[in-house]
Amino acid sequence: MGERVCNGSIVGKLPTCLCYGSAAMAEGGIGSIRSAAQRVADHARTLARLEVELAQAEMRRKGARAGAGIAMLVVAAMLGFIALETVVAVLTAVLAIWLPVWASILIMLGVVIAAAGGIAFLGSRQLKAASPLAPTQAIEQAKKIPEALRGPKPAAAEPVTTVVVAPGLATGPTMGSMPGGAGGGTTGGS
């Protein structure tokens, strides 16, 4: 598979030329529907392969950048930790002006432990909110796809209720025509 030239421009490394100008038809012609379908299938396979290669190259490039970014964030976190230690030492020294050194160290230790506990508590709440870690929405959506492709299920037949109306009662009974009704208990009315 070499580079192809189509209408004077290099198309790339494709098994056949993707444009169908007069030069392309003069080479092979349009043989039959089968050969045209084969060419379309070949082009589709080539396109899919090239798309995968493009995605892989993009992921390699993004992975390298992400790795460099993570390394920089680790260094920044280490420097931030050193800065935090320095701040704690300065605050301990300031407290030591008014209190004994042991008391100022003990107070700062309590502050650091309380901050660590609070951050740990908030972090655990965030993890609980994010669990389960499996992509549940995507899984539920994937389960629905085969059902959607099959189409709607035929509706179950609903029971049919038949009402038979006597010819004389087509408009419905009245209170006077009902036995024991308000019309004196007679039927037919008078």
C-alpha positions, 0 to 999 in steps of 0.5 A, a space after each residue: 500500500 503506497 501513497 495514492 495520487 488523486 486529481 493531482 493531490 496525495 490522498 495518503 496510504 489507502 488501499 484504493 483511491 477514495 475519489 472517483 474522478 475520470 482518472 480513477 474510473 479509467 484505471 479500474 472502472 466500475 465493475 459490478 455492485 459486488 466490487 463497488 460494495 467491496 471497495 466501500 467495505 475496504 474504505 470503511 475498514 481503512 477509515 475505522 483503522 485510521 480512526 483507531 490509530 488517531 485515537 491512540 496517538 491522541 491518547 499517547 500525547 495526552 498521557 504524556 502531558 498528563 504525566 508531566 502535569 501530575 509530576 508537577 503537582 506532586 512537586 507543588 504538593 511537597 513544597 506546599 507541605 514544607 510551607 505548611 510546616 514552616 507556618 506551623 513553626 512560625 505560629 509556634 514561635 509566636 505563641 512561645 512569646 506568651 506561653 512556655 515552648 511546650 504549651 505552644 507546641 502542644 497547641 499547634 499540634 492540636 490545631 494540626 490534628 483538628 485540621 487533619 481530622 476535619 479534612 479527613 471527615 470531608 474527604 470520607 463524605 465525598 468518597 461516600 457520595 461518589 460510591 459505588 465507583 462503577 459507572 452506574 448510569 452508563 451501565 443502566 443506559 447500556 442495558 437499555 440499548 438492546 431493548 431500544 434496538 428490539 423495538 417496543 413490545 406489543 401491548 397486552 390485550 386489555 379485557 373487554 367489558 360488554 354492557 347489554 342494555 335492555 330496550 326499555 331502559 336505554 336512557 337508564 332507570 329512574 328513581 320512580 321505576 325502581 322497586 323500593 325507590 322513592 316513587 312508591 315502590 312500583 315499577 312502570 310508574 303511574 
